Amino acid sequence: MAKKKSQKSLDTWTEQKWTTGSGKPSSETGEAYAPQSVIDRLKSTKQGQSKLYAANKKKREATAKGQQYAKHGLHKGKRYG
């Protein structure tokens, strides 16, 4: 049986290497997770570095409040760079 679109996107998401900007666990650094390719693209431009910094700040603030998830906007719209 063929997979549904949502199942295919989950396969793609699972195959990606997810990490933080520093490469260390988020539990140690408080950074947001994203696919390695996204992190690399964000780090390559000044605007991307600014987005990554803002996302990490929001993630750390949410973590300090005891929240597991943070709406940092890094994945919204999937536009990086």
Residue, then its C-alpha position, 0 to 999 in steps of 0.5 A: m500500500a502506498k504511503k500518504k503524504s504525511q507518512k512520506s514527510l515523516d520519513t524525510w524528517t526522520e532521515q535528517k540529522w537533527t542537531t543544535g548550532s553548537g552540536k551539543p545536546s540542547s539539554e546542555t546548551g538550551e539551543a533549538y534543534a533543527p536539521q544540520s543542513v538548516i543550521d549550516r545555511l543559517k550560520s552562513t549568513k548574517q541574517g541567518q545567524s540572527k535568526l538562529y540567535a533569536a530562536n535559541k534565545k526563545k528556546r532558553e526562555a521557554t526552558a527556564k519556564g519549565q516548558q519542553y517546547a518553544k515557539h521560536g519560529l525557526h521552522k515556520g514557513k521553512r525559509y532559511g538563510 
